[in-house]
């Protein structure tokens, strides 16, 4: 009997990533990316041409960045739920519209299968009010649905669950800090399997310094640029999303190249790195305070999984807080889940590869099976 599989699609502004996954075994049957997408229908044809036999396919899972207040569990896509995602486009103008285009074409191509949306914001839907609310006029916030939604939630949920499994401890017993460090970067504090804080907010721009996004800034900067520099709202938004962060400071998003430039004496690259690390340490310290006691800190995503220097510098000098790395374990090359903290460190430090596609596939299968 063919094991059930789920096709996971991530439709971006100019690309479609795909992976065919067996949720129960975790086996990836095929994966890839179609780039320079203009016509999503043609992109989906290319995806299907590259896939193996689809006999076991039971659902199509779609990564959708923003679900707002109304959509937070895995959601069967029909005309009504798609209309809600369209309404939310202003909250994620770079992400939700291309996701909708991919959904429309996939539903045409595979009309007899359930299409299910899994939202980046879902894991953070139940943040405590003290963490979720902004200190702004209440009526305005309620009218325009302004709150801290958080993003990368599929990764944060998956990694926190995998960390508990790695330590062979019930997730309900653990206080965790998860650091998802890729081109986009976010941190979360997770108590007993429930997120109690996260660094991203209404949009994915808040929080940590990222590849091209600024992270936290004084909001007065935007008014200053509008009034004094005569920049349009669109130009300011583009700058903060695409020409800020590590790229804005150091002209580079690839940390391998950034390290090479630092080693060569490039002071701008060094400053970009130091600002990145400083912000990261502030969030780690903040979440240590939010949690009160912390059992495990986990690094994940491209930078988190592969950059030993970032991990070292993020946690340097925190021995007094019970956090001690083992230099040998930290610098050892591996693609597996692993511990990098020193023997006897009160706080365990792990590296756990994220797998958002598998997490999405399992959410889809659970919805189909009523698990």
Kinemage of the C-alpha trace (Angstrom):
@kinemage 1
@onewidth
@group {chain A} dominant
@subgroup {mainchain}
@vectorlist {calphas} color= white
{ca unk a 1} P 0.000 0.000 0.000
{ca unk a 2} L 1.369 3.420 -0.971
{ca unk a 3} L 2.151 5.643 2.000
{ca unk a 4} L 0.231 8.931 2.015
{ca unk a 5} L 2.135 11.970 0.754
{ca unk a 6} L 1.546 15.721 0.784
{ca unk a 7} L 2.762 18.222 -1.795
{ca unk a 8} L 3.960 21.349 0.024
{ca unk a 9} L 4.053 24.578 -2.007
{ca unk a 10} L 5.630 27.889 -1.020
{ca unk a 11} L 4.727 30.479 -3.645
{ca unk a 12} L 6.853 33.610 -3.404
{ca unk a 13} L 7.026 36.814 -5.384
{ca unk a 14} L 9.292 35.290 -8.040
{ca unk a 15} L 9.656 31.619 -7.132
{ca unk a 16} L 7.749 28.479 -6.220
{ca unk a 17} L 9.433 26.078 -3.806
{ca unk a 18} L 8.001 22.598 -3.601
{ca unk a 19} L 8.502 19.380 -1.690
{ca unk a 20} L 6.683 16.067 -1.862
{ca unk a 21} L 6.738 14.567 1.634
{ca unk a 22} L 5.592 11.397 3.347
{ca unk a 23} L 4.414 12.895 6.655
{ca unk a 24} L 4.482 9.681 8.691
{ca unk a 25} L 8.022 8.649 7.791
{ca unk a 26} L 9.399 12.135 7.163
{ca unk a 27} L 10.830 10.981 3.837
{ca unk a 28} L 11.189 13.635 1.127
{ca unk a 29} L 10.253 12.129 -2.230
{ca unk a 30} L 11.145 15.200 -4.311
{ca unk a 31} L 11.929 18.848 -3.804
{ca unk a 32} L 13.032 21.843 -5.801
{ca unk a 33} L 12.397 25.420 -6.764
{ca unk a 34} L 11.114 27.151 -9.885
{ca unk a 35} L 12.650 30.619 -10.142
{ca unk a 36} L 11.953 33.778 -12.133
{ca unk a 37} L 8.239 33.029 -12.034
{ca unk a 38} L 5.987 35.261 -14.116
{ca unk a 39} L 3.099 32.895 -14.770
{ca unk a 40} L 2.203 30.701 -11.774
{ca unk a 41} L 0.267 28.304 -13.973
{ca unk a 42} L 3.391 27.624 -16.031
{ca unk a 43} L 5.447 27.322 -12.837
{ca unk a 44} L 3.077 24.646 -11.507
{ca unk a 45} L 3.325 22.737 -14.805
{ca unk a 46} L 7.097 22.690 -14.335
{ca unk a 47} L 6.688 21.477 -10.759
{ca unk a 48} L 4.446 18.592 -11.836
{ca unk a 49} L 6.856 17.688 -14.634
{ca unk a 50} L 9.612 17.273 -12.053
{ca unk a 51} L 7.572 15.219 -9.566
{ca unk a 52} L 7.510 11.414 -9.401
{ca unk a 53} L 4.348 9.296 -9.314
{ca unk a 54} L 1.603 11.013 -7.270
{ca unk a 55} L -0.382 7.858 -6.433
{ca unk a 56} L -0.184 8.443 -2.677
{ca unk a 57} L -0.928 12.172 -2.796
{ca unk a 58} L -3.670 13.040 -0.289
{ca unk a 59} L -3.408 16.833 0.018
{ca unk a 60} L -1.628 19.980 -1.109
{ca unk a 61} L -0.223 22.138 1.688
{ca unk a 62} L 0.356 25.840 1.101
{ca unk a 63} L 2.619 27.990 3.250
{ca unk a 64} L 0.814 31.281 3.868
{ca unk a 65} L 2.601 33.963 5.842
{ca unk a 66} L -0.263 35.894 7.445
{ca unk a 67} L -3.481 34.500 8.843
{ca unk a 68} L -4.446 37.506 10.959
{ca unk a 69} L -6.748 36.950 13.941
{ca unk a 70} L -9.188 34.738 12.050
{ca unk a 71} L -7.039 32.006 10.481
{ca unk a 72} L -4.526 30.225 12.676
{ca unk a 73} L -5.032 26.473 12.507
{ca unk a 74} L -4.413 24.395 9.379
{ca unk a 75} L -7.264 25.631 7.180
{ca unk a 76} L -9.080 23.970 4.301
{ca unk a 77} L -8.980 26.387 1.389
{ca unk a 78} L -12.308 27.269 -0.178
{ca unk a 79} L -13.704 30.462 -1.649
{ca unk a 80} L -14.516 31.881 1.799
{ca unk a 81} L -11.116 31.258 3.388
{ca unk a 82} L -9.327 32.488 0.274
{ca unk a 83} L -11.343 35.712 0.494
{ca unk a 84} L -10.125 36.183 4.073
{ca unk a 85} L -6.494 35.705 2.994
{ca unk a 86} L -7.074 38.310 0.286
{ca unk a 87} L -8.408 40.727 2.921
{ca unk a 88} L -5.210 40.208 4.914
{ca unk a 89} L -2.941 41.141 2.003
{ca unk a 90} L -2.215 44.646 3.423
{ca unk a 91} L -0.687 42.979 6.497
{ca unk a 92} L 1.716 40.958 4.331
{ca unk a 93} L 1.868 42.707 0.941
{ca unk a 94} L 5.067 40.942 -0.124
{ca unk a 95} L 3.877 37.460 0.837
{ca unk a 96} L 0.127 36.837 0.783
{ca unk a 97} L -0.587 37.971 -2.823
{ca unk a 98} L 1.890 35.551 -4.475
{ca unk a 99} L 0.707 32.781 -2.151
{ca unk a 100} L -2.824 33.380 -3.408
{ca unk a 101} L -1.675 33.156 -7.024
{ca unk a 102} L -0.002 29.831 -6.307
{ca unk a 103} L -3.094 28.555 -4.488
{ca unk a 104} L -5.368 29.494 -7.388
{ca unk a 105} L -3.243 27.668 -9.955
{ca unk a 106} L -2.723 24.616 -7.743
{ca unk a 107} L -6.475 24.297 -7.153
{ca unk a 108} L -7.013 24.367 -10.926
{ca unk a 109} L -4.338 21.725 -11.486
{ca unk a 110} L -5.460 19.415 -8.657
{ca unk a 111} L -9.168 20.167 -8.139
{ca unk a 112} L -10.058 16.833 -6.520
{ca unk a 113} L -7.585 17.116 -3.638
{ca unk a 114} L -7.953 19.139 -0.428
{ca unk a 115} L -5.819 22.267 -0.449
{ca unk a 116} L -4.784 23.355 3.027
{ca unk a 117} L -3.163 26.574 4.238
{ca unk a 118} L -0.687 26.481 7.111
{ca unk a 119} L 0.056 29.929 8.502
{ca unk a 120} L 3.389 31.320 9.676
{ca unk a 121} L 1.522 33.235 12.361
{ca unk a 122} L -0.359 30.257 13.828
{ca unk a 123} L 2.065 29.247 16.603
{ca unk a 124} L 1.913 32.759 18.036
{ca unk a 125} L -1.866 33.207 17.879
{ca unk a 126} L -2.221 32.604 21.625
{ca unk a 127} L 0.583 34.861 22.823
{ca unk a 128} L -0.202 36.338 26.243
{ca unk a 129} L -1.846 39.721 25.820
{ca unk a 130} L 1.113 41.465 27.468
{ca unk a 131} L 3.340 40.137 24.679
{ca unk a 132} L 0.854 40.478 21.835
{ca unk a 133} L -0.448 44.014 22.303
{ca unk a 134} L 1.203 47.266 21.254
{ca unk a 135} L 0.889 50.282 23.563
{ca unk a 136} L -1.129 52.343 21.079
{ca unk a 137} L -4.668 53.724 20.990
{ca unk a 138} L -6.936 50.758 21.714
{ca unk a 139} L -9.704 51.739 19.288
{ca unk a 140} L -7.256 52.157 16.396
{ca unk a 141} L -5.586 48.827 17.199
{ca unk a 142} L -8.921 47.004 17.279
{ca unk a 143} L -10.272 48.644 14.138
{ca unk a 144} L -7.197 47.865 12.055
{ca unk a 145} L -6.291 44.505 13.663
{ca unk a 146} L -2.951 45.786 14.944
{ca unk a 147} L -1.161 43.389 17.271
{ca unk a 148} L 2.022 41.340 17.352
{ca unk a 149} L 1.331 38.280 15.186
{ca unk a 150} L 4.823 36.765 14.922
{ca unk a 151} L 6.196 34.774 11.995
{ca unk a 152} L 8.282 31.651 11.263
{ca unk a 153} L 5.817 29.966 13.594
{ca unk a 154} L 5.890 26.645 11.747
{ca unk a 155} L 9.651 26.499 12.287
{ca unk a 156} L 9.491 27.583 15.935
{ca unk a 157} L 6.847 24.947 16.726
{ca unk a 158} L 8.724 22.185 14.889
{ca unk a 159} L 12.113 23.019 16.392
{ca unk a 160} L 10.807 23.318 19.956
{ca unk a 161} L 9.155 19.898 19.588
{ca unk a 162} L 12.312 18.386 18.110
{ca unk a 163} L 14.435 19.855 20.906
{ca unk a 164} L 12.231 18.150 23.491
{ca unk a 165} L 12.487 14.864 21.592
{ca unk a 166} L 16.277 15.233 21.318
{ca unk a 167} L 16.557 15.751 25.084
{ca unk a 168} L 14.043 12.932 25.683
{ca unk a 169} L 11.963 15.181 27.907
{ca unk a 170} L 8.263 16.100 27.795
{ca unk a 171} L 7.835 19.426 26.048
{ca unk a 172} L 5.503 20.503 28.833
{ca unk a 173} L 8.453 20.528 31.252
{ca unk a 174} L 10.738 22.735 29.175
{ca unk a 175} L 11.367 26.458 28.952
{ca unk a 176} L 12.966 27.131 25.588
{ca unk a 177} L 14.474 29.910 23.513
{ca unk a 178} L 14.397 29.194 19.775
{ca unk a 179} L 16.576 31.264 17.441
{ca unk a 180} L 15.542 30.978 13.783
{ca unk a 181} L 18.428 32.709 12.035
{ca unk a 182} L 18.202 32.805 8.258
{ca unk a 183} L 17.941 35.697 5.834
{ca unk a 184} L 14.805 36.426 7.827
{ca unk a 185} L 15.455 36.002 11.541
{ca unk a 186} L 13.257 35.634 14.604
{ca unk a 187} L 13.444 34.528 18.217
{ca unk a 188} L 10.829 32.999 20.453
{ca unk a 189} L 10.348 32.168 24.115
{ca unk a 190} L 8.432 28.909 24.558
{ca unk a 191} L 7.110 27.769 27.922
{ca unk a 192} L 5.791 24.214 28.106
{ca unk a 193} L 5.284 24.048 24.344
{ca unk a 194} L 3.397 27.359 24.161
{ca unk a 195} L 4.936 30.519 22.718
{ca unk a 196} L 4.949 33.340 25.280
{ca unk a 197} L 6.920 35.894 23.257
{ca unk a 198} L 8.446 36.367 19.831
{ca unk a 199} L 10.530 39.012 18.118
{ca unk a 200} L 8.489 39.667 14.947
{ca unk a 201} L 5.318 41.707 15.231
{ca unk a 202} L 2.529 43.004 13.014
{ca unk a 203} L 4.874 42.357 10.076
{ca unk a 204} L 8.104 40.366 9.655
{ca unk a 205} L 10.123 43.610 9.915
{ca unk a 206} L 10.190 43.836 13.717
{ca unk a 207} L 12.828 42.283 15.942
{ca unk a 208} L 16.255 40.939 15.081
{ca unk a 209} L 18.579 42.446 12.490
{ca unk a 210} L 18.079 40.360 9.337
{ca unk a 211} L 19.642 39.921 5.924
{ca unk a 212} L 17.909 42.910 4.329
{ca unk a 213} L 15.379 43.979 7.010
{ca unk a 214} L 16.138 46.477 9.745
{ca unk a 215} L 14.448 44.776 12.667
{ca unk a 216} L 13.660 47.098 15.576
{ca unk a 217} L 14.007 50.810 14.840
{ca unk a 218} L 12.718 54.025 16.376
{ca unk a 219} L 9.416 54.635 14.506
{ca unk a 220} L 10.314 58.306 14.477
{ca unk a 221} L 12.901 57.498 11.808
{ca unk a 222} L 10.101 56.901 9.319
{ca unk a 223} L 8.450 60.251 10.051
{ca unk a 224} L 11.822 61.979 9.853
{ca unk a 225} L 12.611 60.467 6.446
{ca unk a 226} L 9.137 61.355 5.177
{ca unk a 227} L 9.219 64.956 6.385
{ca unk a 228} L 12.881 65.860 6.083
{ca unk a 229} L 14.318 63.619 3.370
{ca unk a 230} L 11.063 63.809 1.367
{ca unk a 231} L 11.033 60.032 0.939
{ca unk a 232} L 7.695 58.465 0.024
{ca unk a 233} L 6.070 55.834 2.243
{ca unk a 234} L 6.778 53.259 -0.485
{ca unk a 235} L 10.477 54.202 -0.655
{ca unk a 236} L 10.835 54.009 3.127
{ca unk a 237} L 9.110 50.621 3.211
{ca unk a 238} L 11.335 49.309 0.416
{ca unk a 239} L 14.466 50.552 2.148
{ca unk a 240} L 13.546 48.945 5.488
{ca unk a 241} L 12.604 45.647 3.827
{ca unk a 242} L 15.236 45.340 1.099
{ca unk a 243} L 18.146 47.710 1.774
{ca unk a 244} L 18.514 47.529 5.532
{ca unk a 245} L 19.795 44.914 7.991
{ca unk a 246} L 23.184 43.329 7.426
{ca unk a 247} L 23.007 44.290 3.756
{ca unk a 248} L 22.247 47.920 4.523
{ca unk a 249} L 25.156 48.194 6.942
{ca unk a 250} L 27.706 45.939 5.272
{ca unk a 251} L 26.563 45.432 1.678
{ca unk a 252} L 26.317 41.660 2.094
{ca unk a 253} L 23.727 39.077 3.127
{ca unk a 254} L 25.838 35.908 2.855
{ca unk a 255} L 27.526 35.429 6.217
{ca unk a 256} L 30.315 33.391 4.641
{ca unk a 257} L 31.273 36.416 2.567
{ca unk a 258} L 30.760 38.715 5.525
{ca unk a 259} L 33.281 36.728 7.583
{ca unk a 260} L 35.795 36.827 4.721
{ca unk a 261} L 35.475 40.589 4.519
{ca unk a 262} L 35.855 40.946 8.278
{ca unk a 263} L 39.002 38.791 8.163
{ca unk a 264} L 40.286 41.090 5.420
{ca unk a 265} L 39.871 44.144 7.615
{ca unk a 266} L 36.589 45.512 6.238
{ca unk a 267} L 35.253 47.743 9.033
{ca unk a 268} L 31.763 48.130 7.543
{ca unk a 269} L 31.367 44.365 7.436
{ca unk a 270} L 32.584 44.158 11.031
{ca unk a 271} L 30.073 46.797 12.136
{ca unk a 272} L 27.216 44.975 10.387
{ca unk a 273} L 28.162 41.760 12.177
{ca unk a 274} L 28.520 43.450 15.556
{ca unk a 275} L 25.127 45.169 15.271
{ca unk a 276} L 23.575 41.823 14.295
{ca unk a 277} L 25.107 40.047 17.299
{ca unk a 278} L 24.292 42.872 19.713
{ca unk a 279} L 20.592 42.767 18.829
{ca unk a 280} L 20.552 38.975 19.042
{ca unk a 281} L 22.088 39.025 22.527
{ca unk a 282} L 19.520 41.608 23.678
{ca unk a 283} L 16.693 39.279 22.692
{ca unk a 284} L 18.324 36.249 24.299
{ca unk a 285} L 18.744 38.217 27.521
{ca unk a 286} L 15.177 39.476 27.344
{ca unk a 287} L 13.783 35.993 26.897
{ca unk a 288} L 15.869 34.613 29.742
{ca unk a 289} L 14.068 37.199 31.885
{ca unk a 290} L 10.628 36.460 30.390
{ca unk a 291} L 10.998 32.736 31.061
{ca unk a 292} L 12.570 33.119 34.512
{ca unk a 293} L 14.503 29.895 34.035
{ca unk a 294} L 15.585 28.367 30.749
{ca unk a 295} L 16.315 24.738 29.984
{ca unk a 296} L 17.406 24.897 26.354
{ca unk a 297} L 18.463 27.389 23.688
{ca unk a 298} L 18.222 26.106 20.117
{ca unk a 299} L 19.722 27.532 16.931
{ca unk a 300} L 18.094 26.755 13.591
{ca unk a 301} L 17.793 27.877 9.933
{ca unk a 302} L 20.644 28.708 7.546
{ca unk a 303} L 22.808 30.935 9.733
{ca unk a 304} L 21.800 29.295 13.002
{ca unk a 305} L 22.591 25.800 11.758
{ca unk a 306} L 25.815 26.578 9.915
{ca unk a 307} L 27.594 29.586 11.427
{ca unk a 308} L 29.620 28.561 14.480
{ca unk a 309} L 30.925 32.116 14.981
{ca unk a 310} L 27.394 33.533 15.293
{ca unk a 311} L 26.488 30.870 17.853
{ca unk a 312} L 29.716 31.500 19.801
{ca unk a 313} L 29.378 35.268 19.826
{ca unk a 314} L 25.658 35.234 20.618
{ca unk a 315} L 26.318 33.311 23.836
{ca unk a 316} L 29.816 34.517 24.746
{ca unk a 317} L 30.327 35.461 28.391
{ca unk a 318} L 27.000 34.058 29.602
{ca unk a 319} L 28.531 31.393 31.856
{ca unk a 320} L 27.163 33.253 34.864
{ca unk a 321} L 23.671 32.648 33.481
{ca unk a 322} L 24.295 28.923 33.147
{ca unk a 323} L 25.092 28.975 29.422
{ca unk a 324} L 28.416 27.460 28.386
{ca unk a 325} L 29.385 26.273 24.900
{ca unk a 326} L 31.794 23.488 24.060
{ca unk a 327} L 34.070 25.002 21.396
{ca unk a 328} L 34.815 21.649 19.810
{ca unk a 329} L 31.163 20.651 19.544
{ca unk a 330} L 30.198 24.094 18.274
{ca unk a 331} L 32.743 24.128 15.447
{ca unk a 332} L 32.292 20.479 14.405
{ca unk a 333} L 30.638 20.175 10.979
{ca unk a 334} L 27.343 18.323 10.989
{ca unk a 335} L 23.899 18.491 9.417
{ca unk a 336} L 22.312 16.519 12.252
{ca unk a 337} L 20.559 17.623 15.419
{ca unk a 338} L 23.244 17.993 18.077
{ca unk a 339} L 24.201 19.406 21.447
{ca unk a 340} L 26.891 22.100 21.438
{ca unk a 341} L 26.835 23.084 25.113
{ca unk a 342} L 29.585 22.039 27.482
{ca unk a 343} L 29.149 18.999 29.706
{ca unk a 344} L 27.445 20.180 32.857
{ca unk a 345} L 26.078 23.409 31.378
{ca unk a 346} L 22.817 24.080 33.256
{ca unk a 347} L 21.251 25.384 30.018
{ca unk a 348} L 21.473 22.973 27.114
{ca unk a 349} L 22.404 24.544 23.772
{ca unk a 350} L 21.317 22.668 20.656
{ca unk a 351} L 21.435 22.957 16.896
{ca unk a 352} L 18.272 21.509 15.346
{ca unk a 353} L 17.767 21.632 11.550
{ca unk a 354} L 14.363 23.080 10.809
{ca unk a 355} L 11.996 21.350 8.419
{ca unk a 356} L 9.005 23.564 7.746
{ca unk a 357} L 7.879 21.437 4.796
{ca unk a 358} L 7.617 18.322 6.953
{ca unk a 359} L 5.788 20.287 9.642
{ca unk a 360} L 3.319 21.634 7.075
{ca unk a 361} L 2.814 18.158 5.593
{ca unk a 362} L 2.095 16.659 9.021
{ca unk a 363} L -0.383 19.440 9.822
{ca unk a 364} L -2.171 18.760 6.537
{ca unk a 365} L -2.363 15.011 7.090
{ca unk a 366} L -3.635 15.529 10.634
{ca unk a 367} L -6.437 17.748 9.324
{ca unk a 368} L -7.337 15.215 6.605
{ca unk a 369} L -7.371 12.324 9.081
{ca unk a 370} L -9.015 14.220 11.904
{ca unk a 371} L -6.076 13.439 14.155
